[in-house]
Amino acid sequence: MRNARDVWHINTVPYKGWHFAAYPPKLAERCILAGCPRGGIVLDPFFGSGTTGLAAVKNDRRYIGIELNAEYCELAKERIGGVKL
């Protein structure tokens, strides 16, 4: 596999939810695949809309999301499709 280099070109994608700082799932996916083995656990201490959790589930990883805002927790739960560990 070729080295990913220092600059990654990842296209933005629209997000229909109301979270103001959602980022492209491909960004989280690239980091997860690089640093977490299949079946491993991904930790996101600023869970927000759940982008990292969504990418983890799609790539056979578990996740722990930490979020202080209860509304964002509900948003992430709806986006991912339930609570998983």
VOPAGU-2260 file (C-alpha; in pm, 1 decimal, decimal comma):
REM VOPAGU-2260
SITE   aa  ch    i         X         Y         Z
SITE  MET   A    0       0,0       0,0       0,0
SITE  ARG   A    1     130,9     341,5     -89,8
SITE  ASN   A    2     225,2     591,1     181,3
SITE  ALA   A    3     -61,5     836,0     247,3
SITE  ARG   A    4     176,0    1135,2     248,2
SITE  ASP   A    5     137,8    1454,6     452,7
SITE  VAL   A    6    -161,9    1609,6     277,5
SITE  TRP   A    7    -484,0    1417,8     224,2
SITE  HIS   A    8    -738,6    1522,9     -36,3
SITE  ILE   A    9   -1081,0    1431,6      99,3
SITE  ASN   A   10   -1392,1    1582,5     -55,5
SITE  THR   A   11   -1653,8    1742,8     163,1
SITE  VAL   A   12   -1996,5    1581,8     171,2
SITE  PRO   A   13   -2331,7    1737,0     260,4
SITE  TYR   A   14   -2474,3    1663,5     603,4
SITE  LYS   A   15   -2846,9    1719,8     656,1
SITE  GLY   A   16   -2831,2    1721,7    1035,8
SITE  TRP   A   17   -2809,4    2038,3    1242,9
SITE  HIS   A   18   -2464,4    1986,3    1394,9
SITE  PHE   A   19   -2244,1    2277,9    1288,9
SITE  ALA   A   20   -1907,1    2097,4    1283,3
SITE  ALA   A   21   -1971,4    1768,5    1103,1
SITE  TYR   A   22   -1676,3    1645,4     897,1
SITE  PRO   A   23   -1654,0    1396,4     609,5
SITE  PRO   A   24   -1684,1    1030,7     718,0
SITE  LYS   A   25   -1391,1     946,1     486,7
SITE  LEU   A   26   -1161,6    1150,3     714,3
SITE  ALA   A   27   -1255,0     943,0    1019,4
SITE  GLU   A   28   -1244,4     623,4     814,2
SITE  ARG   A   29    -889,0     685,8     697,7
SITE  CYS   A   30    -767,5     741,9    1054,6
SITE  ILE   A   31    -955,4     439,1    1187,5
SITE  LEU   A   32    -817,3     207,7     920,8
SITE  ALA   A   33    -465,2     336,0     983,8
SITE  GLY   A   34    -471,2     302,7    1361,7
SITE  CYS   A   35    -730,5      52,8    1482,8
SITE  PRO   A   36    -740,5    -321,4    1407,2
SITE  ARG   A   37   -1065,1    -489,0    1297,4
SITE  GLY   A   38   -1268,8    -556,2    1612,0
SITE  GLY   A   39   -1078,9    -286,4    1802,8
SITE  ILE   A   40   -1230,1       7,0    1990,2
SITE  VAL   A   41   -1220,5     367,0    1867,2
SITE  LEU   A   42   -1244,3     646,0    2127,3
SITE  ASP   A   43   -1395,5     982,5    2030,7
SITE  PRO   A   44   -1399,8    1224,3    2327,6
SITE  PHE   A   45   -1588,6    1490,3    2126,3
SITE  PHE   A   46   -1854,9    1270,3    1966,6
SITE  GLY   A   47   -2085,9    1539,5    1829,3
SITE  SER   A   48   -2299,2    1406,8    1542,1
SITE  GLY   A   49   -2134,9    1062,6    1555,2
SITE  THR   A   50   -1925,7    1071,7    1236,7
SITE  THR   A   51   -1644,3     872,4    1397,7
SITE  GLY   A   52   -1885,3     613,5    1539,0
SITE  LEU   A   53   -2051,3     575,5    1200,3
SITE  ALA   A   54   -1713,7     518,5    1031,0
SITE  ALA   A   55   -1612,5     271,9    1303,3
SITE  VAL   A   56   -1927,2      61,7    1263,8
SITE  LYS   A   57   -1896,0      57,1     884,2
SITE  ASN   A   58   -1540,0     -76,2     919,1
SITE  ASP   A   59   -1605,0    -350,9    1177,7
SITE  ARG   A   60   -1476,8    -154,8    1476,7
SITE  ARG   A   61   -1647,4     -74,1    1804,3
SITE  TYR   A   62   -1651,9     276,8    1944,3
SITE  ILE   A   63   -1687,1     478,7    2259,9
SITE  GLY   A   64   -1826,9     826,5    2207,4
SITE  ILE   A   65   -1816,0    1093,2    2477,5
SITE  GLU   A   66   -2041,0    1397,5    2438,8
SITE  LEU   A   67   -2163,8    1648,7    2696,8
SITE  ASN   A   68   -2452,2    1786,4    2490,3
SITE  ALA   A   69   -2755,5    1555,3    2525,0
SITE  GLU   A   70   -2903,8    1683,2    2197,9
SITE  TYR   A   71   -2589,2    1580,7    2009,6
SITE  CYS   A   72   -2606,8    1236,7    2174,1
SITE  GLU   A   73   -2958,3    1190,5    2034,6
SITE  LEU   A   74   -2844,3    1315,3    1693,4
SITE  ALA   A   75   -2557,0    1062,9    1689,1
SITE  LYS   A   76   -2785,3     780,4    1801,9
SITE  GLU   A   77   -3027,5     851,9    1517,1
SITE  ARG   A   78   -2745,2     883,0    1264,4
SITE  ILE   A   79   -2571,0     559,1    1360,0
SITE  GLY   A   80   -2886,2     361,1    1424,6
SITE  GLY   A   81   -2865,2     282,9    1794,9
SITE  VAL   A   82   -2608,9     263,3    2068,5
SITE  LYS   A   83   -2320,9      19,5    2024,0
SITE  LEU   A   84   -1998,0     -53,4    2208,6
